[in-house]
């Protein structure tokens, strides 16, 4: 059963980005053909714990933001106008969430100019906030820090005043997550006192809320200057996966194809995409013989360059006898996240003469999306017949094809 979402997200995309130059705010610039803030939304949409996403944008860019989201199948994302400062914009986003009929325990705030955040980092930050009350993504400071003093000499360059110990120092990133009620309280206290914080954590610290540190990701940097955009492009292009058995690494994006077929027999349930379908025949196999889920597993493993489902879950291993193939798919997805990647899209086709599968496709789509921890819109599912031709047409078996794209 899919986990009920307990979290909402606010994407802060209301800045002007003056340091980037040009007329278009930086969060609307494109990376690999996708606006920066849309990359952020896609990452949060891939996290099943997140039930609602709000984009806070400048009032003169609301229509543009909605159009960009709609072009990427994200029309259900709420877009609201921000305020004069980031803090005001976050408050606007929080107010929009508070006005909704649904209620969320947690809320995560993320910079719309950090496009390479991973769903894994989002989940880890939310999990820490769920335990602690508040948490932020951050990186331990690894470089020696110098405090500058007054500028002296002919070159008018600042001189070192002192060396600062980096022990215990962390560089803050986003997402920054907290219990909904705590962030509301922190924003209200700052508004009452006229205090402006540098981030959400600073507001939470003021009201005595402990904030946990979750180790972030080096790729999760903020696009601030013109030099950052090509760096992000290079980071995205060079994100790599290990090749099984070799020391080389392969670039992303990666595409994989999966195909599976199982025989139809009596006295077996017919399970496709985790949905048990009423039919007089079922699929024969060591596991639950869910041919659709097996094809998706193979497609993802193919994109990873990691062989096929039989290599990872052999049919002579008793621990997999009768197992739900959705559990196998979830294990395959851990390999994706371990490689710091995400499933961007999958397209699947079921080939079966009978039964008619159209009424069950939505439930299959939801199950596969939950196992992959992506938005259902990222799983496209189709069913077709062979017009009576071949083994499928003779109702001897069911086959499935899948194509998966990893980023």
VENTA-V540338 format. One record per run of one state. SS is the DSSP state (H for helix, E for strand, - for the rest). FROM is the first residue (numbers start at 1). TO is the last residue. If there is no record, write none. Layout:
ss | from | to
SS | FROM | TO
SS | FROM | TO
//
This chain:
ss | from | to
- | 1 | 6
E | 7 | 13
- | 14 | 17
H | 18 | 20
- | 21 | 25
H | 26 | 28
- | 29 | 29
E | 30 | 31
- | 32 | 33
E | 34 | 35
H | 36 | 45
- | 46 | 49
E | 50 | 57
- | 58 | 58
H | 59 | 71
- | 72 | 77
E | 78 | 81
- | 82 | 85
H | 86 | 98
- | 99 | 105
E | 106 | 111
- | 112 | 118
H | 119 | 132
- | 133 | 133
E | 134 | 140
- | 141 | 144
E | 145 | 152
- | 153 | 156
E | 157 | 164
- | 165 | 169
E | 170 | 179
H | 180 | 193
- | 194 | 199
H | 200 | 206
- | 207 | 211
E | 212 | 215
- | 216 | 225
H | 226 | 238
- | 239 | 239
E | 240 | 242
- | 243 | 248
E | 249 | 251
- | 252 | 253
E | 254 | 265
- | 266 | 269
E | 270 | 272
- | 273 | 274
E | 275 | 277
- | 278 | 281
E | 282 | 283
- | 284 | 290
H | 291 | 304
- | 305 | 308
H | 309 | 312
- | 313 | 317
H | 318 | 320
- | 321 | 324
H | 325 | 338
- | 339 | 342
E | 343 | 351
- | 352 | 357
H | 358 | 372
- | 373 | 375
H | 376 | 378
E | 379 | 384
- | 385 | 389
H | 390 | 393
- | 394 | 396
E | 397 | 406
- | 407 | 407
//
